[in-house]
Amino acid sequence: MVKTEMRITASPKQVFDVLADGWSYAGWVVGASHIRDVDEGWPAEGTRIHHSVGPWPLQVEDVTRVARVVRGELIELEARMWPVGAAKIRITLTPAGPEATDVVMEEEITQGPAKVIPAAAQALVLKPRNAEALRRLGDIARGRA
């Protein structure tokens, strides 16, 4: 898994509140361009965000599903973007003082043609993309506070 870490100046609750708002997904996930629907009960296990990925008019419509969640601490997602593939994403939140959170985002391509790309090459794309996603996540969490 490609691992990206960042300290966010917001509490774990504030950060998780953004993750728990499926409609905010396109605001912090790099590449997600439009949210079409969010299943009732998001982020309960098995619920999905129905999203579009990529620039218009080349958008791909697909879904991201919650595989596991521990409120305030962890969310594991299965993100799809066919025909490119699918990925497993784990976001872990650890308190780092009263108003800070250490966030670890791990991503692994699990299906599709992109899976054959060597891990080192995947990291060249995923690490900066996920660092930007965590910066955006932090900005939204701080902005809501």
LINUR-V723290 format. One record per pair of residues at least 4 apart in sequence whose ideal C-beta (glycine too) atoms are under 7 Angstrom apart, sorted by sequence separation. I is the first residue (numbers start at 1). GAP is how many residues later the second one is. D is the distance in Angstrom with one decimal. If there is no record, write none. Layout:
I,GAP,D / I,GAP,D
//
This chain:
10,4,4.0 / 12,4,5.9 / 13,4,6.2 / 15,4,6.8 / 16,4,5.9 / 17,4,6.6 / 24,4,6.5 / 25,4,5.4 / 38,4,5.0 / 43,4,6.3 / 54,4,5.1 / 70,4,4.4 / 81,4,6.8 / 96,4,4.1 / 111,4,6.1 / 117,4,5.0 / 119,4,6.4 / 122,4,5.5 / 123,4,5.2 / 125,4,6.1 / 126,4,5.7 / 127,4,6.4 / 128,4,6.5 / 129,4,6.5 / 130,4,6.4 / 131,4,6.6 / 132,4,6.4 / 133,4,6.2 / 134,4,6.3 / 135,4,6.4 / 136,4,6.4 / 137,4,6.3 / 138,4,6.1 / 139,4,6.0 / 140,4,6.4 / 141,4,6.8 / 10,5,5.4 / 42,5,4.6 / 54,5,4.9 / 69,5,6.8 / 96,5,5.9 / 109,5,4.9 / 110,5,6.7 / 117,5,5.3 / 18,6,5.5 / 26,6,4.3 / 41,6,5.2 / 53,6,6.6 / 54,6,5.6 / 69,6,5.0 / 80,6,4.5 / 95,6,6.4 / 96,6,4.6 / 109,6,4.9 / 8,7,5.8 / 25,7,5.7 / 26,7,6.1 / 42,7,6.8 / 52,7,4.2 / 53,7,5.1 / 79,7,6.5 / 94,7,6.8 / 26,8,6.1 / 39,8,4.0 / 52,8,6.8 / 68,8,4.1 / 78,8,6.4 / 79,8,5.0 / 93,8,5.2 / 94,8,4.5 / 26,9,5.2 / 39,9,5.0 / 52,9,5.2 / 53,9,6.6 / 66,9,6.6 / 67,9,4.4 / 18,10,6.7 / 25,10,5.7 / 67,10,6.5 / 78,10,6.0 / 79,10,5.8 / 93,10,5.8 / 38,11,5.3 / 51,11,6.7 / 66,11,6.2 / 67,11,5.2 / 23,12,5.6 / 51,12,7.0 / 65,12,6.9 / 76,12,6.9 / 77,12,4.5 / 91,12,6.6 / 92,12,4.6 / 22,13,6.9 / 37,13,4.2 / 50,13,5.3 / 51,13,6.4 / 64,13,5.2 / 65,13,4.8 / 109,13,6.2 / 35,14,6.3 / 36,14,4.4 / 49,14,6.6 / 64,14,6.8 / 76,14,4.8 / 91,14,5.2 / 23,15,5.8 / 36,15,6.5 / 48,15,4.5 / 49,15,4.8 / 64,15,4.4 / 22,16,3.4 / 35,16,5.4 / 36,16,6.7 / 48,16,6.5 / 64,16,6.9 / 75,16,5.2 / 89,16,6.8 / 90,16,4.6 / 34,17,6.5 / 48,17,4.7 / 63,17,5.8 / 74,17,6.9 / 34,18,4.1 / 62,18,4.4 / 74,18,5.1 / 89,18,4.9 / 32,19,5.1 / 33,19,5.2 / 46,19,6.7 / 47,19,5.3 / 62,19,5.4 / 73,19,7.0 / 74,19,7.0 / 107,19,5.4 / 22,20,4.2 / 33,20,6.4 / 46,20,6.5 / 62,20,6.0 / 73,20,5.6 / 87,20,5.5 / 88,20,5.0 / 32,21,5.7 / 33,21,6.2 / 45,21,5.3 / 60,21,5.7 / 72,21,6.7 / 87,21,6.3 / 31,22,5.3 / 33,22,6.8 / 44,22,6.6 / 45,22,6.9 / 60,22,6.9 / 87,22,5.0 / 88,22,5.2 / 20,23,5.3 / 31,23,6.8 / 43,23,4.9 / 45,23,6.2 / 87,23,6.0 / 107,23,6.2 / 19,24,6.6 / 25,24,5.2 / 45,24,6.0 / 85,24,5.6 / 86,24,5.4 / 26,25,6.6 / 34,25,6.9 / 36,25,6.9 / 44,25,7.0 / 86,25,4.1 / 105,25,4.9 / 25,26,6.3 / 33,26,6.0 / 43,26,5.2 / 85,26,5.1 / 86,26,6.0 / 22,27,4.7 / 85,27,2.4 / 53,28,4.9 / 84,28,5.8 / 85,28,6.1 / 105,28,6.9 / 83,29,6.9 / 84,29,6.7 / 85,29,4.1 / 105,29,6.0 / 82,30,6.8 / 84,30,5.3 / 85,30,5.9 / 103,31,5.7 / 43,32,6.0 / 16,55,6.7 / 16,56,4.8 / 19,56,5.4 / 13,59,5.9 / 12,60,5.4 / 19,72,6.6 / 16,77,6.1 / 15,78,5.6 / 12,81,4.4 / 12,83,5.4 / 15,86,5.0 / 11,88,5.8 / 15,88,6.5 / 7,89,5.7 / 10,89,6.7 / 12,89,4.7 / 9,90,6.3 / 11,90,6.5 / 9,91,5.4 / 10,91,6.1 / 8,92,6.8 / 7,93,5.8 / 8,93,4.9 / 7,95,5.4 / 8,95,5.5 / 5,97,6.8 / 6,97,5.4 / 5,99,5.1 / 30,99,4.9 / 3,101,6.4 / 4,101,4.8 / 30,102,5.2 / 3,103,5.0 / 30,103,5.0 / 2,104,6.8 / 29,104,5.7 / 1,105,4.1 / 2,105,5.2 / 28,105,5.7 / 1,106,6.3 / 1,107,4.3 / 28,108,4.0 / 27,109,6.6 / 28,109,4.4 / 28,112,5.7 / 27,113,5.8 / 24,116,6.1 / 18,119,5.9 / 2,120,6.0 / 2,121,4.8 / 15,122,6.6 / 18,122,4.9 / 4,123,5.6 / 18,123,5.1 / 2,124,4.3 / 2,125,5.8 / 6,125,6.7 / 4,126,4.0 / 15,126,4.7 / 18,126,7.0 / 4,127,5.3 / 14,127,4.5 / 17,127,6.8 / 6,128,4.2 / 10,128,6.4 / 8,129,6.9 / 9,129,7.0 / 4,130,6.4 / 8,130,3.8 / 14,130,6.6 / 10,131,3.9 / 14,131,5.4 / 6,132,7.0 / 10,132,5.2 / 8,133,6.2 / 9,133,6.3 / 10,135,6.0
//
